[in-house]
């Protein structure tokens, strides 16, 4: 019934200068081709098996860049090239932590990206326990000085993963706030939803003029253990050894491939993912899936008998995990006239779950494209959402420069069970769900490349909701 309704709606779409009936039908054919293709799964499997985890600046990251260049060339893109990005490096080293009192217990723990280490003797100190970073900020320094701060902020599952944004401050800013009060180190409850004994890593930040203290995340079951001991009313003492070490700056690359437009090749539709990953898992869902989706969608458009009107640019961004370095570098390198020719940008970076909603960020003249997208995507379970899209992490800085964006919302109910943990592995990806992602992305990218109505300027407010 849903497919029949969508077919009737597509047939009733008024012919306009923005999009032709042929454009709509071609997008629908591309969508259906994607559903039958294993291209994206083959790509992410190749990346995981042949390269593995890809910490920004590491040797494996270099291998991933070489893999990406060779793979994109083998897929037959018209252009494949790189753009340099300067980034800091970091080595995880080794880590060990245990509760010494009141009951000796080993802890499963992961250093946070960018953390300094302890000295060779480690740190032995009492725990200062807080339910959130806000509670830590409000604390008296006397309750913190000389201790190991533990931030116990919980995260719950949600389809859109909204709680990540409200929980992650403890990870990113906890070391600074704890150090301001004289703490020796900071530990956090992992920013994730898995009940399993995997710690959740991720980047953290230091602040100029504030002492740099070691920072790490504790697995959810072990965070529960610490909480249970604290509730017994006795001092809890921990021992922490961490050999993580920041390193020198290095050069990495955004890897880019293009399908050249037939009529307006200087106008660009960007579809993207990020090539780097954290080092403790395989980097399959974050973000091997994203680069595979973008490349597979671009490949389907490339294989059309007629090139799209505008250029499709597939970008594998560098160093997203440690601070969106590739995204910011791209925005800086293309600012001005180049970005003015970007008709749309989007990034896939939320795993491989089914897409259930399309959000946009268009001007009023973009409404025909919104409606065309809604009609083509309805048969695969994608509904039209709001007009306040961010576009994804590495393109999140582009709307401020006038670039329209879309967000293809994936079901992230279980995403944070695996995100940034050793459990981010290939077997978490379901091939049929990955193919549905490609189907949505290829239809979106093709229609954006064919659309002749201006999508700018981006208005204030909620146009299109």
Residue, then its C-alpha position, 0 to 999 in steps of 0.5 A: x500500500x505504501x509503495x502504491x501511494x508513493x507511485x500515485x504521488x510521484x505521478x501527480x508531482x507537477x512538472x516544473x523547472x526545478x525537476x522533471x518527471x524523468x528526474x523523479x523516475x530516474x531517482x526511483x530507479x536508482x533507489x531500487x537498484x541500491x536496494x538490490x546491491x551489496x556494493x556498500x557492504x562489500x566496501x565496508x567489509x574491505x575496509x575492516x578486513x584489509x585496514x581495520x581501526x584507523x586512529x587519526x595520524x596512525x600508520x593504519x590511518x595512512x593505510x586507510x587513505x591508500x585503500x580509499x584512493x585505490x578503491x575509488x579509482x577502481x570504482x571508476x570515478x572521474x576524479x580522485x584526489x586528496x587535500x591535506x589536513x594538519x592534525x595533532x597525534x596521540x598514542x593510547x599506550x596502556x592502562x590499568x585501573x582497580x578499586x583498592x578499597x573498600x573491596x579490591x576489584x579490577x576495572x575495565x577502562x579506556x583512556x580518553x582521546x588526547x589524555x596525558x598519562x600518569x607517571x610510572x607509579x600511577x595515581x592512588x587516591x580517594x574517589x570524589x563522586x558526582x552525578x554530573x559535570x554540573x554537580x562537579x562545577x558546583x563542588x567545593x574544592x576541599x571535596x575534590x583536591x587530591x582525589x580522583x573525580x568520578x562523573x556518573x552521568x547516565x545515558x539512555x537509549x533513544x532512536x535519535x540518540x539525543x542524550x549523547x549531546x547532553x551527556x558527553x560534556x563530562x567526557x569532553x570537559x570533565x578533566x578541565x573542571x576537575x583540574x580547576x578544583x585540584x583533582x589528580x585525575x578524572x574518570x567518567x561513566x562511559x557515554x554509551x548505552x551498552x550493558x556489556x563490559x566495554x568502555x567507551x572512548x572519545x576525544x576530550x579537551x584541555x584548557x590553556x592555563x589549567x593543569x592537564x590531568x589523566x582522563x579515562x572512561x569506565x565501562x557501564x557495569x564497572x561504573x555501577x560497581x563504583x556507585x554501589x561501593x560509594x553508597x555503602x558509605x565508606x571511602x572508595x580508593x582507586x589505583x590508575x596507571x595510564x601511559x597515553x601520550x600526545x604527540x607531534x602534529x602530522x599531515x593527513x588527507x581528505x580523500x575526494x572522488x567526483x562524478x563530473x556534472x554534464x551541464x554545471x560541473x562547477x556546482x557541487x553536491x557533497x555526500x560524505x563520511x569520515x575515514x578515521x575511527x577510534x582504535x579499540x574497535x574495527x571502525x565498522x559503524x563509525x564510520x566505515x558504514x558512512x564512507x561506504x554509503x557515500x561511495x556506493x551512492x556515487x558509484x550508482x550515479x556514475x554508472x548512469x548512461x547520462x551524467x547528472x547536471x551537477x558534480x557529485x563529490x564524495x568526500x572521506x573526511x579525515x580526523x573527525x573523531x579528534x575534532x572535525x579537523x577534516x571538515x574544518x579544513x575543507x570549509x577553509x580551503x573552499x571558502x568563498x566562491x567555491x562554497x558558493x557553488x555548493x548546492x547541497x552537503x550531507x554526511x552519513x555518520x550515525x552507523x548503519x541503521x535504517x533511515x526513517x526520516x529526512x530533514x533539510x535546511x533549504x530556503x523557501x524555493x527548496x520546497x519542490x525538492x523537499x516534496x520530490x524527495x519525500x515522494x521518492x523516499x516514502x516507499x523505503x520507509x523514510x518520512x519528511x521531517x523538519x527544515x532544521x537539519x545540521x547535515x552531519x558533523x563534518x558539514x555542520x560548519x557549512x550552513x553558517x556559510x550559506x550551504x544547504x544541507x540535509x540529514x538522513x536520520x538513521x535509527x540509532x536505538x542501539x548505536x551507542x551500545x557499540x559507538x567508540x567501543x571495542x564492540x564496533x565491529x562488522x557483524x553489527x551491520x545488517x546488509x539489507x539496512x545498509x542497502x536501504x541507506x544507500x537507496x535513500x542517499x543515491x535518490x537524494x544526491x541525484x535529485x539535488x544534482x538535477x534540481x534547478x531551483x535555488x536552495x539558498x538563502x537559508x531562512x531563520x525559523x522553521x520553514x518547511x516543518 
